[in-house]
Amino acid sequence: MKHSRTDIRSPIEATRSSSSGLASTAPKQPRAGLRRLPRPVYGNIDSQSNILIPRHHKHTWAQLSYATQGYLQVWTPNARFVALPQRAVWIPAGVPHQVRQSSHTSHTSHTIIRSLYLDAATLGLDWPACRVLAVSPLLHELIRQFSTLPIEYEPDGPDGRLARVLVDQLAISQDAGLILPWPTDPRLQSVCRQLQSHPDSAPDLGAFSRRLGLSDKTLTRLFQQQTGLGFRLWRQRARLVHALPLLERGDRITDVALACGYDSLSSFIAAFRAHTGVTPRAFAAGAREDEPSARG
């Protein structure tokens, strides 16, 4: 990935010099109807980037979908991307997507969104596909602080320098995600929907093969071609995605394991940790952790 020193000014402002070292006090942009980015990095606490749009949509700029509390899922036609705590999803310009927040919330715990829109070409971020990225403690704090800046912050002042450090930290973020690829073949889509809807009781590979009139080998090959995963690994990831909202709302780990089709608690814990980097108990504690200072 290439990343060079960026001009943090908007394309319009890049053609003229700044007349003041003070941050702009221009009124906030409306949340809807954004036609262009006022700056190459956009993400004020009251901006459109922090609004969940429930339908599939796309932008002419890139988006970093991030929650400082709770977790998000980004759905595209090709995959489901899960951003656990300290994770964010990069969505390139032009990619149809839908952002879903935590599905189980209470009066003491909710999802706090601090997403960004970015002019990827201007910033030198050339990621052409969606990715789940690790958010370091420094990047987390930079995003939180950036959300408090004026929308039309002064590019050559302290706010502009903060934005450049944010972009530098984003550029070196590592892949660290739970991704559930989604097939385009209607036959496999029906299989995947059942695996997602009934993780505790969905049929095995042989049963699906017989239902579709395919051999086990053919169905296995189709899964590999369409998702890049074998049937068993795809089912395992689907079970873990199903576990997230159950853990977040405080269900017992043993009950969650059973609801996801695991007969062995130790197997569930091992699989969860292998795919997320944390134990189910640690995830549940983090998902319910309150962060009042970040609320908007």
C-alpha positions as CSV (number, residue, x, y, z in Angstrom):
1,M,0.0,0.0,0.0
2,K,1.3,3.4,-0.9
3,H,1.0,6.3,1.5
4,S,2.6,9.7,1.2
5,R,2.5,13.0,3.1
6,T,-1.0,14.3,2.5
7,D,-2.5,17.7,1.8
8,I,-5.3,17.7,4.3
9,R,-7.0,20.7,2.7
10,S,-10.1,20.2,0.5
11,P,-9.5,20.4,-3.3
12,I,-11.1,23.8,-3.3
13,E,-9.0,25.2,-0.4
14,A,-5.8,23.6,-1.7
15,T,-5.8,26.2,-4.5
16,R,-5.8,29.1,-2.0
17,S,-3.7,30.0,1.0
18,S,-5.2,30.2,4.4
19,S,-5.8,33.6,5.9
20,S,-6.0,32.7,9.5
21,G,-4.4,30.3,12.0
22,L,-7.7,29.8,13.9
23,A,-10.0,26.8,13.5
24,S,-13.0,27.5,11.4
25,T,-16.2,28.5,13.2
26,A,-18.4,27.8,10.1
27,P,-21.8,26.3,10.9
28,K,-22.1,22.5,11.0
29,Q,-22.9,20.7,7.8
30,P,-26.4,19.1,7.7
31,R,-26.4,15.4,8.4
32,A,-28.1,14.5,5.1
33,G,-27.5,15.5,1.5
34,L,-23.6,15.6,1.7
35,R,-22.4,16.3,-1.9
36,R,-18.7,16.7,-1.3
37,L,-16.3,16.3,1.5
38,P,-15.4,19.7,3.1
39,R,-12.0,18.2,4.1
40,P,-10.2,15.0,2.9
41,V,-10.9,13.6,6.4
42,Y,-14.5,14.2,7.6
43,G,-16.0,12.9,10.8
44,N,-17.3,15.5,13.2
45,I,-19.4,14.0,16.0
46,D,-22.6,15.5,14.4
47,S,-21.7,14.7,10.8
48,Q,-23.4,12.4,8.4
49,S,-20.6,9.8,8.8
50,N,-22.0,8.9,12.2
51,I,-25.5,8.2,11.0
52,L,-26.5,4.5,10.4
53,I,-28.2,4.3,7.0
54,P,-30.2,1.1,7.2
55,R,-30.5,0.5,3.4
56,H,-27.7,-0.5,1.1
57,H,-26.0,2.5,-0.3
58,K,-22.6,3.7,-1.5
59,H,-20.5,6.8,-1.5
60,T,-18.1,8.6,-3.8
61,W,-15.5,8.5,-1.0
62,A,-14.1,5.9,1.3
63,Q,-15.5,5.2,4.7
64,L,-13.9,3.9,7.9
65,S,-16.8,2.5,9.9
66,Y,-15.9,2.4,13.6
67,A,-17.6,2.2,17.0
68,T,-15.8,3.4,20.1
69,Q,-18.3,1.3,22.1
70,G,-20.2,-1.8,21.0
71,Y,-19.5,-3.3,17.6
72,L,-20.6,-3.0,14.0
73,Q,-21.3,-5.3,11.1
74,V,-20.9,-4.1,7.5
75,W,-22.8,-6.0,4.9
76,T,-21.8,-5.9,1.2
77,P,-23.0,-8.1,-1.6
78,N,-19.9,-10.2,-1.2
79,A,-19.3,-10.6,2.6
80,R,-20.2,-9.7,6.1
81,F,-17.5,-7.8,7.9
82,V,-17.6,-7.8,11.7
83,A,-15.8,-5.0,13.6
84,L,-15.4,-6.1,17.2
85,P,-14.1,-3.6,19.8
86,Q,-10.8,-2.1,18.7
87,R,-11.7,-3.0,15.1
88,A,-12.9,-0.9,12.1
89,V,-14.1,-1.7,8.6
90,W,-12.6,0.1,5.6
91,I,-15.2,0.5,2.8
92,P,-13.8,1.8,-0.5
93,A,-15.6,4.4,-2.6
94,G,-18.4,2.9,-4.8
95,V,-19.0,-0.3,-2.8
96,P,-22.6,-0.9,-1.9
97,H,-22.9,-1.6,1.8
98,Q,-25.1,-1.5,4.9
99,V,-23.8,-0.8,8.4
100,R,-25.5,-2.6,11.2
101,Q,-24.9,-1.8,14.9
102,S,-25.1,-4.1,17.9
103,S,-28.6,-5.6,17.9
104,H,-29.0,-6.0,21.7
105,T,-28.7,-2.8,23.7
106,S,-29.8,-1.6,27.1
107,H,-30.1,1.7,28.9
108,T,-26.5,1.3,30.2
109,S,-24.9,0.0,27.0
110,H,-25.2,1.1,23.4
111,T,-23.2,1.5,20.2
112,I,-21.2,4.7,19.9
113,I,-20.3,5.5,16.3
114,R,-17.3,7.5,15.4
115,S,-16.9,6.8,11.7
116,L,-14.9,8.8,9.1
117,Y,-15.3,9.6,5.4
118,L,-12.0,10.0,3.6
119,D,-10.8,11.1,0.2
120,A,-8.6,8.0,-0.3
121,A,-6.9,9.3,-3.5
122,T,-5.8,12.6,-1.9
123,L,-4.7,10.8,1.3
124,G,-2.7,8.0,-0.5
125,L,-4.8,5.2,0.9
126,D,-5.2,2.7,-2.0
127,W,-7.1,-0.1,-0.5
128,P,-9.4,-1.4,-3.3
129,A,-11.5,-3.8,-1.2
130,C,-13.2,-3.9,2.2
131,R,-11.0,-4.8,5.1
132,V,-11.3,-5.1,8.9
133,L,-8.5,-3.2,10.5
134,A,-7.1,-3.2,14.0
135,V,-7.5,0.1,15.8
136,S,-4.6,0.8,18.1
137,P,-5.1,2.8,21.4
138,L,-3.5,5.8,19.7
139,L,-5.7,5.6,16.6
140,H,-8.7,5.2,18.9
141,E,-7.9,8.4,20.8
142,L,-7.1,10.3,17.6
143,I,-10.5,9.3,16.1
144,R,-12.3,10.4,19.3
145,Q,-10.5,13.7,19.4
146,F,-11.0,14.3,15.7
147,S,-14.8,13.9,16.2
148,T,-14.7,17.0,18.4
149,L,-13.1,19.3,15.8
150,P,-15.0,21.7,13.6
151,I,-16.1,20.2,10.3
152,E,-14.1,22.8,8.4
153,Y,-11.1,22.7,10.6
154,E,-8.0,24.7,9.7
155,P,-5.8,22.4,7.5
156,D,-2.5,24.2,8.3
157,G,-3.2,24.5,12.1
158,P,-3.1,22.0,15.0
159,D,-6.3,20.4,13.9
160,G,-4.9,19.7,10.4
161,R,-1.8,18.2,12.0
162,L,-3.9,15.9,14.1
163,A,-5.8,14.8,11.0
164,R,-2.5,14.0,9.3
165,V,-1.3,11.9,12.3
166,L,-4.6,10.1,12.2
167,V,-4.2,9.2,8.5
168,D,-0.6,8.0,9.2
169,Q,-1.8,5.7,11.9
170,L,-4.6,4.4,9.8
171,A,-2.2,3.7,7.0
172,I,-0.2,1.3,9.1
173,S,-3.1,-0.5,10.7
174,Q,-3.1,-4.3,10.3
175,D,-5.8,-6.6,9.1
176,A,-7.6,-8.2,12.1
177,G,-11.1,-9.2,11.3
178,L,-13.9,-11.6,11.4
179,I,-15.1,-11.8,7.8
180,L,-18.0,-14.0,6.6
181,P,-17.8,-14.2,2.7
182,W,-21.2,-14.3,1.0
183,P,-21.8,-16.4,-2.1
184,T,-23.5,-15.2,-5.3
185,D,-24.9,-18.7,-6.3
186,P,-28.6,-18.8,-5.2
187,R,-28.2,-22.4,-4.1
188,L,-25.4,-21.6,-1.8
189,Q,-27.2,-18.5,-0.6
190,S,-30.1,-20.7,0.6
191,V,-27.6,-22.9,2.5
192,C,-25.9,-19.9,4.1
193,R,-29.1,-18.4,5.2
194,Q,-30.1,-21.6,6.9
195,L,-26.7,-21.9,8.6
196,Q,-27.1,-18.4,9.9
197,S,-30.7,-18.7,11.0
198,H,-30.3,-22.1,12.7
199,P,-26.7,-22.5,13.8
200,D,-27.7,-25.0,16.5
201,S,-29.6,-27.3,14.2
202,A,-28.7,-26.7,10.6
203,P,-28.1,-29.9,8.6
204,D,-24.6,-31.1,7.8
205,L,-22.9,-31.0,4.4
206,G,-24.4,-34.4,3.3
207,A,-27.9,-33.3,4.0
208,F,-27.5,-30.0,2.0
209,S,-25.9,-32.0,-0.9
210,R,-28.8,-34.3,-1.1
211,R,-31.3,-31.5,-1.0
212,L,-29.6,-29.7,-3.8
213,G,-29.0,-32.8,-5.9
214,L,-25.2,-32.4,-5.7
215,S,-22.4,-34.6,-4.5
216,D,-20.5,-33.6,-1.3
217,K,-17.5,-33.0,-3.4
218,T,-19.3,-30.6,-5.7
219,L,-20.9,-28.6,-2.9
220,T,-17.5,-28.4,-1.2
221,R,-15.9,-27.1,-4.4
222,L,-18.7,-24.6,-4.8
223,F,-18.2,-23.3,-1.3
224,Q,-14.5,-22.9,-1.9
225,Q,-15.0,-21.2,-5.2
226,Q,-17.6,-18.8,-4.0
227,T,-16.4,-17.9,-0.5
228,G,-12.8,-18.9,-0.3
229,L,-13.7,-21.1,2.7
230,G,-14.6,-24.7,3.1
231,F,-18.1,-25.6,4.3
232,R,-17.1,-26.4,7.9
233,L,-15.0,-23.2,8.3
234,W,-17.8,-21.1,6.9
235,R,-20.3,-22.7,9.3
236,Q,-17.9,-22.1,12.2
237,R,-17.6,-18.4,11.3
238,A,-21.4,-18.1,11.0
239,R,-21.8,-19.6,14.4
240,L,-19.4,-17.1,15.9
241,V,-21.1,-14.2,14.3
242,H,-24.4,-15.4,15.7
243,A,-22.8,-15.6,19.2
244,L,-21.8,-11.9,19.3
245,P,-25.2,-10.3,20.1
246,L,-26.0,-13.1,22.6
247,L,-22.7,-12.4,24.5
248,E,-23.3,-8.7,24.3
249,R,-26.7,-8.9,26.0
250,G,-25.2,-10.9,28.8
251,D,-26.3,-14.5,28.1
252,R,-24.4,-17.2,29.9
253,I,-21.4,-18.5,27.8
254,T,-22.6,-22.1,28.2
255,D,-26.0,-21.1,26.8
256,V,-24.4,-19.2,23.9
257,A,-22.3,-22.2,23.0
258,L,-25.3,-24.4,22.9
259,A,-27.3,-21.9,20.9
260,C,-24.5,-21.8,18.3
261,G,-24.4,-25.6,17.9
262,Y,-21.4,-26.4,20.1
263,D,-21.7,-29.4,22.4
264,S,-18.4,-28.6,24.1
265,L,-17.9,-25.3,25.9
266,S,-14.1,-25.6,25.6
267,S,-14.4,-26.0,21.8
268,F,-16.6,-22.9,21.6
269,I,-14.1,-20.8,23.6
270,A,-11.2,-22.0,21.6
271,A,-12.9,-21.3,18.3
272,F,-14.1,-17.8,19.5
273,R,-10.6,-16.9,20.6
274,A,-9.0,-18.2,17.4
275,H,-11.2,-16.0,15.2
276,T,-11.5,-12.9,17.4
277,G,-8.3,-12.8,19.5
278,V,-10.3,-12.6,22.8
279,T,-12.3,-15.1,24.9
280,P,-16.1,-14.9,24.9
281,R,-16.0,-13.6,28.5
282,A,-13.6,-10.8,27.6
283,F,-15.7,-9.8,24.6
284,A,-18.9,-9.8,26.7
285,A,-17.2,-7.5,29.3
286,G,-15.8,-5.2,26.6
287,A,-19.1,-5.0,24.7
288,R,-21.0,-3.9,27.9
289,E,-18.3,-1.5,29.1
290,D,-19.7,2.0,29.4
291,E,-17.8,5.0,27.9
292,P,-19.8,8.1,28.9
293,S,-17.1,10.6,27.8
294,A,-17.6,9.5,24.2
295,R,-21.3,9.9,24.0
296,G,-22.7,12.4,21.5
